Amino acid sequence: SEAMGAVGRLAVFSICSAAGAFGWSGPPPAALRTRATLSATRGFGTPPPQKPKAAALYSKAALEKLDVAFGRLRGTASTFDVYCGAVDSEKLYFVGKVAGDTVGAVGALRRSILEPHARHLQPLLAAKKKLEIFVAPGNSEIAVAKGEEPLSALATNQKTAGDVGFRPETYAAGETGFYVRRETALRN
């Protein structure tokens, strides 16, 4: 890092000396200063590029891609209904459906897609720092609402790699969304 800086300073000094030899007075022209500055600031010691944050991965294009994958996997893989709620809330909102080999497919999407989508659907969840994810077998929304099918909490370390799809829940204008009460949904 210091060696590159010294080389860059030497290059600037050489350019400035040469510029004086050709009759320029004062600092070198802007084009020369910019080129020397850029070459001196890159190279060894530059921090590696940062991984995108989870919120940056959540986009319309990502949701469309996962929806296509869900349609492709729906008949061959297991499907899971996904609910999300704040730790201190009695409501668990339906977020969408995930298709994958195991329930770990839900965990693979937890931070990058499911939590940002829940915050997008429910403004009350946007202010909450910690959200909980719950799963139920696919197409069991009515049974969960009646308390006939319990929800299972998704462990934070429960992830699997592999093909995964997501069919996001969407609301029409004025809809508040489907939710279940925690006490009803978590009864055994």
mmCIF file of the C-alpha atoms, coordinates in Angstrom:
data_MODEL
# 
_entry.id   MODEL 
# 
loop_
_atom_site.group_PDB 
_atom_site.id 
_atom_site.type_symbol 
_atom_site.label_atom_id 
_atom_site.label_alt_id 
_atom_site.label_comp_id 
_atom_site.label_asym_id 
_atom_site.label_entity_id 
_atom_site.label_seq_id 
_atom_site.pdbx_PDB_ins_code 
_atom_site.Cartn_x 
_atom_site.Cartn_y 
_atom_site.Cartn_z 
_atom_site.occupancy 
_atom_site.B_iso_or_equiv 
_atom_site.pdbx_formal_charge 
_atom_site.auth_seq_id 
_atom_site.auth_comp_id 
_atom_site.auth_asym_id 
_atom_site.auth_atom_id 
_atom_site.pdbx_PDB_model_num 
ATOM 1   C CA . SER A 1 1   ? 0.000   0.000   0.000   1.00 0.00 ? 1   SER A CA 1 
ATOM 2   C CA . GLU A 1 2   ? 2.808   2.405   0.922   1.00 0.00 ? 2   GLU A CA 1 
ATOM 3   C CA . ALA A 1 3   ? 4.831   1.271   -2.082  1.00 0.00 ? 3   ALA A CA 1 
ATOM 4   C CA . MET A 1 4   ? 1.899   2.001   -4.425  1.00 0.00 ? 4   MET A CA 1 
ATOM 5   C CA . GLY A 1 5   ? 1.455   5.407   -2.819  1.00 0.00 ? 5   GLY A CA 1 
ATOM 6   C CA . ALA A 1 6   ? 5.144   6.169   -3.298  1.00 0.00 ? 6   ALA A CA 1 
ATOM 7   C CA . VAL A 1 7   ? 4.956   5.104   -6.948  1.00 0.00 ? 7   VAL A CA 1 
ATOM 8   C CA . GLY A 1 8   ? 1.884   7.284   -7.430  1.00 0.00 ? 8   GLY A CA 1 
ATOM 9   C CA . ARG A 1 9   ? 3.595   10.275  -5.818  1.00 0.00 ? 9   ARG A CA 1 
ATOM 10  C CA . LEU A 1 10  ? 6.664   9.637   -7.989  1.00 0.00 ? 10  LEU A CA 1 
ATOM 11  C CA . ALA A 1 11  ? 4.462   9.586   -11.104 1.00 0.00 ? 11  ALA A CA 1 
ATOM 12  C CA . VAL A 1 12  ? 2.849   12.894  -10.104 1.00 0.00 ? 12  VAL A CA 1 
ATOM 13  C CA . PHE A 1 13  ? 6.283   14.399  -9.386  1.00 0.00 ? 13  PHE A CA 1 
ATOM 14  C CA . SER A 1 14  ? 7.575   13.189  -12.776 1.00 0.00 ? 14  SER A CA 1 
ATOM 15  C CA . ILE A 1 15  ? 4.572   14.642  -14.593 1.00 0.00 ? 15  ILE A CA 1 
ATOM 16  C CA . CYS A 1 16  ? 4.914   17.952  -12.738 1.00 0.00 ? 16  CYS A CA 1 
ATOM 17  C CA . SER A 1 17  ? 8.668   18.114  -13.506 1.00 0.00 ? 17  SER A CA 1 
ATOM 18  C CA . ALA A 1 18  ? 8.061   17.346  -17.170 1.00 0.00 ? 18  ALA A CA 1 
ATOM 19  C CA . ALA A 1 19  ? 5.283   19.919  -17.273 1.00 0.00 ? 19  ALA A CA 1 
ATOM 20  C CA . GLY A 1 20  ? 7.693   22.582  -15.959 1.00 0.00 ? 20  GLY A CA 1 
ATOM 21  C CA . ALA A 1 21  ? 10.179  21.657  -18.691 1.00 0.00 ? 21  ALA A CA 1 
ATOM 22  C CA . PHE A 1 22  ? 7.585   22.427  -21.361 1.00 0.00 ? 22  PHE A CA 1 
ATOM 23  C CA . GLY A 1 23  ? 6.884   25.902  -20.079 1.00 0.00 ? 23  GLY A CA 1 
ATOM 24  C CA . TRP A 1 24  ? 3.746   25.268  -17.957 1.00 0.00 ? 24  TRP A CA 1 
ATOM 25  C CA . SER A 1 25  ? 3.559   27.403  -14.883 1.00 0.00 ? 25  SER A CA 1 
ATOM 26  C CA . GLY A 1 26  ? 1.647   26.328  -11.787 1.00 0.00 ? 26  GLY A CA 1 
ATOM 27  C CA . PRO A 1 27  ? 0.060   22.956  -11.178 1.00 0.00 ? 27  PRO A CA 1 
ATOM 28  C CA . PRO A 1 28  ? -0.315  20.480  -14.056 1.00 0.00 ? 28  PRO A CA 1 
ATOM 29  C CA . PRO A 1 29  ? -3.531  20.540  -16.090 1.00 0.00 ? 29  PRO A CA 1 
ATOM 30  C CA . ALA A 1 30  ? -6.586  18.853  -14.542 1.00 0.00 ? 30  ALA A CA 1 
ATOM 31  C CA . ALA A 1 31  ? -6.426  15.869  -16.911 1.00 0.00 ? 31  ALA A CA 1 
ATOM 32  C CA . LEU A 1 32  ? -2.933  14.990  -15.750 1.00 0.00 ? 32  LEU A CA 1 
ATOM 33  C CA . ARG A 1 33  ? -3.756  15.458  -12.048 1.00 0.00 ? 33  ARG A CA 1 
ATOM 34  C CA . THR A 1 34  ? -6.862  13.259  -12.308 1.00 0.00 ? 34  THR A CA 1 
ATOM 35  C CA . ARG A 1 35  ? -5.083  10.444  -14.115 1.00 0.00 ? 35  ARG A CA 1 
ATOM 36  C CA . ALA A 1 36  ? -2.215  10.380  -11.593 1.00 0.00 ? 36  ALA A CA 1 
ATOM 37  C CA . THR A 1 37  ? -4.585  10.539  -8.617  1.00 0.00 ? 37  THR A CA 1 
ATOM 38  C CA . LEU A 1 38  ? -6.713  7.665   -9.874  1.00 0.00 ? 38  LEU A CA 1 
ATOM 39  C CA . SER A 1 39  ? -3.738  5.391   -10.524 1.00 0.00 ? 39  SER A CA 1 
ATOM 40  C CA . ALA A 1 40  ? -2.305  6.091   -7.076  1.00 0.00 ? 40  ALA A CA 1 
ATOM 41  C CA . THR A 1 41  ? -5.522  5.221   -5.196  1.00 0.00 ? 41  THR A CA 1 
ATOM 42  C CA . ARG A 1 42  ? -6.222  1.791   -6.713  1.00 0.00 ? 42  ARG A CA 1 
ATOM 43  C CA . GLY A 1 43  ? -4.474  -1.512  -6.342  1.00 0.00 ? 43  GLY A CA 1 
ATOM 44  C CA . PHE A 1 44  ? -3.204  -3.365  -3.318  1.00 0.00 ? 44  PHE A CA 1 
ATOM 45  C CA . GLY A 1 45  ? -4.793  -2.387  -0.031  1.00 0.00 ? 45  GLY A CA 1 
ATOM 46  C CA . THR A 1 46  ? -8.133  -1.468  -1.585  1.00 0.00 ? 46  THR A CA 1 
ATOM 47  C CA . PRO A 1 47  ? -10.915 -2.977  0.536   1.00 0.00 ? 47  PRO A CA 1 
ATOM 48  C CA . PRO A 1 48  ? -12.753 -5.876  -1.099  1.00 0.00 ? 48  PRO A CA 1 
ATOM 49  C CA . PRO A 1 49  ? -16.220 -5.138  -2.474  1.00 0.00 ? 49  PRO A CA 1 
ATOM 50  C CA . GLN A 1 50  ? -18.984 -5.498  0.122   1.00 0.00 ? 50  GLN A CA 1 
ATOM 51  C CA . LYS A 1 51  ? -21.662 -8.180  -0.178  1.00 0.00 ? 51  LYS A CA 1 
ATOM 52  C CA . PRO A 1 52  ? -25.061 -6.645  -0.909  1.00 0.00 ? 52  PRO A CA 1 
ATOM 53  C CA . LYS A 1 53  ? -27.280 -6.284  2.133   1.00 0.00 ? 53  LYS A CA 1 
ATOM 54  C CA . ALA A 1 54  ? -30.439 -8.373  2.371   1.00 0.00 ? 54  ALA A CA 1 
ATOM 55  C CA . ALA A 1 55  ? -32.612 -5.398  1.552   1.00 0.00 ? 55  ALA A CA 1 
ATOM 56  C CA . ALA A 1 56  ? -30.626 -4.860  -1.657  1.00 0.00 ? 56  ALA A CA 1 
ATOM 57  C CA . LEU A 1 57  ? -31.432 -8.427  -2.784  1.00 0.00 ? 57  LEU A CA 1 
ATOM 58  C CA . TYR A 1 58  ? -35.172 -7.845  -2.417  1.00 0.00 ? 58  TYR A CA 1 
ATOM 59  C CA . SER A 1 59  ? -36.433 -6.456  -5.713  1.00 0.00 ? 59  SER A CA 1 
ATOM 60  C CA . LYS A 1 60  ? -39.238 -6.882  -8.201  1.00 0.00 ? 60  LYS A CA 1 
ATOM 61  C CA . ALA A 1 61  ? -36.877 -8.765  -10.526 1.00 0.00 ? 61  ALA A CA 1 
ATOM 62  C CA . ALA A 1 62  ? -35.866 -11.142 -7.723  1.00 0.00 ? 62  ALA A CA 1 
ATOM 63  C CA . LEU A 1 63  ? -39.523 -11.798 -6.824  1.00 0.00 ? 63  LEU A CA 1 
ATOM 64  C CA . GLU A 1 64  ? -40.414 -12.467 -10.472 1.00 0.00 ? 64  GLU A CA 1 
ATOM 65  C CA . LYS A 1 65  ? -37.503 -14.892 -10.844 1.00 0.00 ? 65  LYS A CA 1 
ATOM 66  C CA . LEU A 1 66  ? -38.484 -16.751 -7.660  1.00 0.00 ? 66  LEU A CA 1 
ATOM 67  C CA . ASP A 1 67  ? -42.136 -16.858 -8.797  1.00 0.00 ? 67  ASP A CA 1 
ATOM 68  C CA . VAL A 1 68  ? -41.122 -18.531 -12.058 1.00 0.00 ? 68  VAL A CA 1 
ATOM 69  C CA . ALA A 1 69  ? -39.039 -21.035 -10.068 1.00 0.00 ? 69  ALA A CA 1 
ATOM 70  C CA . PHE A 1 70  ? -42.036 -21.681 -7.781  1.00 0.00 ? 70  PHE A CA 1 
ATOM 71  C CA . GLY A 1 71  ? -44.220 -22.503 -10.787 1.00 0.00 ? 71  GLY A CA 1 
ATOM 72  C CA . ARG A 1 72  ? -41.580 -24.885 -12.104 1.00 0.00 ? 72  ARG A CA 1 
ATOM 73  C CA . LEU A 1 73  ? -41.084 -26.638 -8.727  1.00 0.00 ? 73  LEU A CA 1 
ATOM 74  C CA . ARG A 1 74  ? -44.683 -26.710 -7.513  1.00 0.00 ? 74  ARG A CA 1 
ATOM 75  C CA . GLY A 1 75  ? -45.569 -30.216 -8.689  1.00 0.00 ? 75  GLY A CA 1 
ATOM 76  C CA . THR A 1 76  ? -42.248 -31.858 -7.859  1.00 0.00 ? 76  THR A CA 1 
ATOM 77  C CA . ALA A 1 77  ? -41.115 -30.240 -4.600  1.00 0.00 ? 77  ALA A CA 1 
ATOM 78  C CA . SER A 1 78  ? -42.713 -29.690 -1.217  1.00 0.00 ? 78  SER A CA 1 
ATOM 79  C CA . THR A 1 79  ? -44.563 -26.418 -0.672  1.00 0.00 ? 79  THR A CA 1 
ATOM 80  C CA . PHE A 1 80  ? -44.797 -24.466 2.553   1.00 0.00 ? 80  PHE A CA 1 
ATOM 81  C CA . ASP A 1 81  ? -47.016 -21.582 3.613   1.00 0.00 ? 81  ASP A CA 1 
ATOM 82  C CA . VAL A 1 82  ? -44.965 -18.853 5.274   1.00 0.00 ? 82  VAL A CA 1 
ATOM 83  C CA . TYR A 1 83  ? -46.127 -16.508 8.041   1.00 0.00 ? 83  TYR A CA 1 
ATOM 84  C CA . CYS A 1 84  ? -44.214 -13.675 9.628   1.00 0.00 ? 84  CYS A CA 1 
ATOM 85  C CA . GLY A 1 85  ? -44.757 -11.579 12.724  1.00 0.00 ? 85  GLY A CA 1 
ATOM 86  C CA . ALA A 1 86  ? -42.978 -9.387  15.206  1.00 0.00 ? 86  ALA A CA 1 
ATOM 87  C CA . VAL A 1 87  ? -41.797 -11.074 18.396  1.00 0.00 ? 87  VAL A CA 1 
ATOM 88  C CA . ASP A 1 88  ? -44.167 -9.019  20.552  1.00 0.00 ? 88  ASP A CA 1 
ATOM 89  C CA . SER A 1 89  ? -47.175 -9.139  18.176  1.00 0.00 ? 89  SER A CA 1 
ATOM 90  C CA . GLU A 1 90  ? -50.212 -11.382 18.395  1.00 0.00 ? 90  GLU A CA 1 
ATOM 91  C CA . LYS A 1 91  ? -50.705 -11.325 14.592  1.00 0.00 ? 91  LYS A CA 1 
ATOM 92  C CA . LEU A 1 92  ? -48.796 -13.548 12.173  1.00 0.00 ? 92  LEU A CA 1 
ATOM 93  C CA . TYR A 1 93  ? -49.196 -12.354 8.585   1.00 0.00 ? 93  TYR A CA 1 
ATOM 94  C CA . PHE A 1 94  ? -49.260 -14.655 5.570   1.00 0.00 ? 94  PHE A CA 1 
ATOM 95  C CA . VAL A 1 95  ? -46.247 -13.736 3.413   1.00 0.00 ? 95  VAL A CA 1 
ATOM 96  C CA . GLY A 1 96  ? -46.436 -16.292 0.603   1.00 0.00 ? 96  GLY A CA 1 
ATOM 97  C CA . LYS A 1 97  ? -45.554 -19.835 -0.389  1.00 0.00 ? 97  LYS A CA 1 
ATOM 98  C CA . VAL A 1 98  ? -42.135 -21.438 -0.758  1.00 0.00 ? 98  VAL A CA 1 
ATOM 99  C CA . ALA A 1 99  ? -41.337 -24.499 -2.873  1.00 0.00 ? 99  ALA A CA 1 
ATOM 100 C CA . GLY A 1 100 ? -38.234 -26.560 -2.162  1.00 0.00 ? 100 GLY A CA 1 
ATOM 101 C CA . ASP A 1 101 ? -36.946 -29.955 -1.147  1.00 0.00 ? 101 ASP A CA 1 
ATOM 102 C CA . THR A 1 102 ? -37.159 -29.333 2.606   1.00 0.00 ? 102 THR A CA 1 
ATOM 103 C CA . VAL A 1 103 ? -38.300 -26.673 5.046   1.00 0.00 ? 103 VAL A CA 1 
ATOM 104 C CA . GLY A 1 104 ? -34.695 -25.437 4.916   1.00 0.00 ? 104 GLY A CA 1 
ATOM 105 C CA . ALA A 1 105 ? -35.590 -23.818 1.582   1.00 0.00 ? 105 ALA A CA 1 
ATOM 106 C CA . VAL A 1 106 ? -37.629 -21.318 3.606   1.00 0.00 ? 106 VAL A CA 1 
ATOM 107 C CA . GLY A 1 107 ? -34.561 -20.563 5.714   1.00 0.00 ? 107 GLY A CA 1 
ATOM 108 C CA . ALA A 1 108 ? -32.505 -19.899 2.584   1.00 0.00 ? 108 ALA A CA 1 
ATOM 109 C CA . LEU A 1 109 ? -34.862 -17.016 1.716   1.00 0.00 ? 109 LEU A CA 1 
ATOM 110 C CA . ARG A 1 110 ? -35.399 -15.720 5.243   1.00 0.00 ? 110 ARG A CA 1 
ATOM 111 C CA . ARG A 1 111 ? -33.183 -12.615 5.361   1.00 0.00 ? 111 ARG A CA 1 
ATOM 112 C CA . SER A 1 112 ? -32.968 -11.781 1.672   1.00 0.00 ? 112 SER A CA 1 
ATOM 113 C CA . ILE A 1 113 ? -36.607 -12.160 0.579   1.00 0.00 ? 113 ILE A CA 1 
ATOM 114 C CA . LEU A 1 114 ? -39.132 -13.197 3.254   1.00 0.00 ? 114 LEU A CA 1 
ATOM 115 C CA . GLU A 1 115 ? -38.459 -10.579 5.946   1.00 0.00 ? 115 GLU A CA 1 
ATOM 116 C CA . PRO A 1 116 ? -38.167 -7.657  3.485   1.00 0.00 ? 116 PRO A CA 1 
ATOM 117 C CA . HIS A 1 117 ? -41.380 -8.818  1.759   1.00 0.00 ? 117 HIS A CA 1 
ATOM 118 C CA . ALA A 1 118 ? -43.221 -9.004  5.094   1.00 0.00 ? 118 ALA A CA 1 
ATOM 119 C CA . ARG A 1 119 ? -42.063 -5.473  5.899   1.00 0.00 ? 119 ARG A CA 1 
ATOM 120 C CA . HIS A 1 120 ? -43.221 -4.328  2.464   1.00 0.00 ? 120 HIS A CA 1 
ATOM 121 C CA . LEU A 1 121 ? -46.687 -5.873  2.928   1.00 0.00 ? 121 LEU A CA 1 
ATOM 122 C CA . GLN A 1 122 ? -47.231 -4.720  6.508   1.00 0.00 ? 122 GLN A CA 1 
ATOM 123 C CA . PRO A 1 123 ? -45.972 -1.253  7.454   1.00 0.00 ? 123 PRO A CA 1 
ATOM 124 C CA . LEU A 1 124 ? -46.343 -2.175  11.142  1.00 0.00 ? 124 LEU A CA 1 
ATOM 125 C CA . LEU A 1 125 ? -43.611 -4.798  10.687  1.00 0.00 ? 125 LEU A CA 1 
ATOM 126 C CA . ALA A 1 126 ? -41.286 -2.321  9.000   1.00 0.00 ? 126 ALA A CA 1 
ATOM 127 C CA . ALA A 1 127 ? -40.586 -0.635  12.337  1.00 0.00 ? 127 ALA A CA 1 
ATOM 128 C CA . LYS A 1 128 ? -39.811 -3.939  14.097  1.00 0.00 ? 128 LYS A CA 1 
ATOM 129 C CA . LYS A 1 129 ? -36.187 -4.969  14.330  1.00 0.00 ? 129 LYS A CA 1 
ATOM 130 C CA . LYS A 1 130 ? -36.686 -8.706  14.878  1.00 0.00 ? 130 LYS A CA 1 
ATOM 131 C CA . LEU A 1 131 ? -39.221 -10.813 13.005  1.00 0.00 ? 131 LEU A CA 1 
ATOM 132 C CA . GLU A 1 132 ? -40.161 -14.447 13.446  1.00 0.00 ? 132 GLU A CA 1 
ATOM 133 C CA . ILE A 1 133 ? -40.886 -16.820 10.563  1.00 0.00 ? 133 ILE A CA 1 
ATOM 134 C CA . PHE A 1 134 ? -43.389 -19.674 10.861  1.00 0.00 ? 134 PHE A CA 1 
ATOM 135 C CA . VAL A 1 135 ? -44.221 -22.399 8.355   1.00 0.00 ? 135 VAL A CA 1 
ATOM 136 C CA . ALA A 1 136 ? -47.141 -24.718 7.670   1.00 0.00 ? 136 ALA A CA 1 
ATOM 137 C CA . PRO A 1 137 ? -47.734 -27.323 4.974   1.00 0.00 ? 137 PRO A CA 1 
ATOM 138 C CA . GLY A 1 138 ? -48.655 -25.847 1.588   1.00 0.00 ? 138 GLY A CA 1 
ATOM 139 C CA . ASN A 1 139 ? -52.259 -24.742 0.977   1.00 0.00 ? 139 ASN A CA 1 
ATOM 140 C CA . SER A 1 140 ? -53.233 -25.007 4.634   1.00 0.00 ? 140 SER A CA 1 
ATOM 141 C CA . GLU A 1 141 ? -54.300 -21.376 5.204   1.00 0.00 ? 141 GLU A CA 1 
ATOM 142 C CA . ILE A 1 142 ? -57.890 -22.236 6.190   1.00 0.00 ? 142 ILE A CA 1 
ATOM 143 C CA . ALA A 1 143 ? -56.807 -25.079 8.486   1.00 0.00 ? 143 ALA A CA 1 
ATOM 144 C CA . VAL A 1 144 ? -54.281 -22.774 10.185  1.00 0.00 ? 144 VAL A CA 1 
ATOM 145 C CA . ALA A 1 145 ? -56.907 -20.047 10.648  1.00 0.00 ? 145 ALA A CA 1 
ATOM 146 C CA . LYS A 1 146 ? -59.290 -22.566 12.251  1.00 0.00 ? 146 LYS A CA 1 
ATOM 147 C CA . GLY A 1 147 ? -56.534 -23.852 14.536  1.00 0.00 ? 147 GLY A CA 1 
ATOM 148 C CA . GLU A 1 148 ? -56.605 -27.312 12.933  1.00 0.00 ? 148 GLU A CA 1 
ATOM 149 C CA . GLU A 1 149 ? -53.042 -27.083 11.570  1.00 0.00 ? 149 GLU A CA 1 
ATOM 150 C CA . PRO A 1 150 ? -50.370 -25.625 13.891  1.00 0.00 ? 150 PRO A CA 1 
ATOM 151 C CA . LEU A 1 151 ? -47.544 -23.428 12.673  1.00 0.00 ? 151 LEU A CA 1 
ATOM 152 C CA . SER A 1 152 ? -43.926 -24.388 13.277  1.00 0.00 ? 152 SER A CA 1 
ATOM 153 C CA . ALA A 1 153 ? -41.285 -21.804 14.092  1.00 0.00 ? 153 ALA A CA 1 
ATOM 154 C CA . LEU A 1 154 ? -38.396 -21.730 11.670  1.00 0.00 ? 154 LEU A CA 1 
ATOM 155 C CA . ALA A 1 155 ? -35.039 -22.069 13.411  1.00 0.00 ? 155 ALA A CA 1 
ATOM 156 C CA . THR A 1 156 ? -32.603 -19.295 12.494  1.00 0.00 ? 156 THR A CA 1 
ATOM 157 C CA . ASN A 1 157 ? -29.928 -21.758 11.374  1.00 0.00 ? 157 ASN A CA 1 
ATOM 158 C CA . GLN A 1 158 ? -32.293 -23.906 9.295   1.00 0.00 ? 158 GLN A CA 1 
ATOM 159 C CA . LYS A 1 159 ? -31.078 -23.425 5.704   1.00 0.00 ? 159 LYS A CA 1 
ATOM 160 C CA . THR A 1 160 ? -30.483 -25.627 2.701   1.00 0.00 ? 160 THR A CA 1 
ATOM 161 C CA . ALA A 1 161 ? -29.023 -24.939 -0.678  1.00 0.00 ? 161 ALA A CA 1 
ATOM 162 C CA . GLY A 1 162 ? -30.751 -26.087 -3.800  1.00 0.00 ? 162 GLY A CA 1 
ATOM 163 C CA . ASP A 1 163 ? -33.570 -25.067 -6.058  1.00 0.00 ? 163 ASP A CA 1 
ATOM 164 C CA . VAL A 1 164 ? -36.119 -22.869 -4.328  1.00 0.00 ? 164 VAL A CA 1 
ATOM 165 C CA . GLY A 1 165 ? -39.123 -20.847 -5.457  1.00 0.00 ? 165 GLY A CA 1 
ATOM 166 C CA . PHE A 1 166 ? -41.337 -18.242 -3.802  1.00 0.00 ? 166 PHE A CA 1 
ATOM 167 C CA . ARG A 1 167 ? -44.877 -17.157 -4.653  1.00 0.00 ? 167 ARG A CA 1 
ATOM 168 C CA . PRO A 1 168 ? -45.265 -13.816 -2.829  1.00 0.00 ? 168 PRO A CA 1 
ATOM 169 C CA . GLU A 1 169 ? -48.525 -12.687 -1.282  1.00 0.00 ? 169 GLU A CA 1 
ATOM 170 C CA . THR A 1 170 ? -49.871 -9.516  -2.874  1.00 0.00 ? 170 THR A CA 1 
ATOM 171 C CA . TYR A 1 171 ? -52.591 -7.122  -1.758  1.00 0.00 ? 171 TYR A CA 1 
ATOM 172 C CA . ALA A 1 172 ? -55.074 -5.189  -3.848  1.00 0.00 ? 172 ALA A CA 1 
ATOM 173 C CA . ALA A 1 173 ? -55.655 -1.548  -2.934  1.00 0.00 ? 173 ALA A CA 1 
ATOM 174 C CA . GLY A 1 174 ? -57.362 -1.289  0.441   1.00 0.00 ? 174 GLY A CA 1 
ATOM 175 C CA . GLU A 1 175 ? -56.689 -4.884  1.552   1.00 0.00 ? 175 GLU A CA 1 
ATOM 176 C CA . THR A 1 176 ? -55.167 -5.409  4.977   1.00 0.00 ? 176 THR A CA 1 
ATOM 177 C CA . GLY A 1 177 ? -53.870 -8.912  4.365   1.00 0.00 ? 177 GLY A CA 1 
ATOM 178 C CA . PHE A 1 178 ? -54.476 -12.380 5.758   1.00 0.00 ? 178 PHE A CA 1 
ATOM 179 C CA . TYR A 1 179 ? -53.227 -13.041 9.267   1.00 0.00 ? 179 TYR A CA 1 
ATOM 180 C CA . VAL A 1 180 ? -53.764 -15.542 12.054  1.00 0.00 ? 180 VAL A CA 1 
ATOM 181 C CA . ARG A 1 181 ? -53.650 -14.970 15.777  1.00 0.00 ? 181 ARG A CA 1 
ATOM 182 C CA . ARG A 1 182 ? -50.539 -16.348 17.402  1.00 0.00 ? 182 ARG A CA 1 
ATOM 183 C CA . GLU A 1 183 ? -52.452 -18.110 20.195  1.00 0.00 ? 183 GLU A CA 1 
ATOM 184 C CA . THR A 1 184 ? -54.676 -19.956 17.697  1.00 0.00 ? 184 THR A CA 1 
ATOM 185 C CA . ALA A 1 185 ? -51.953 -20.833 15.208  1.00 0.00 ? 185 ALA A CA 1 
ATOM 186 C CA . LEU A 1 186 ? -49.382 -22.106 17.703  1.00 0.00 ? 186 LEU A CA 1 
ATOM 187 C CA . ARG A 1 187 ? -51.697 -24.402 19.665  1.00 0.00 ? 187 ARG A CA 1 
ATOM 188 C CA . ASN A 1 188 ? -50.885 -28.078 19.434  1.00 0.00 ? 188 ASN A CA 1 
# 
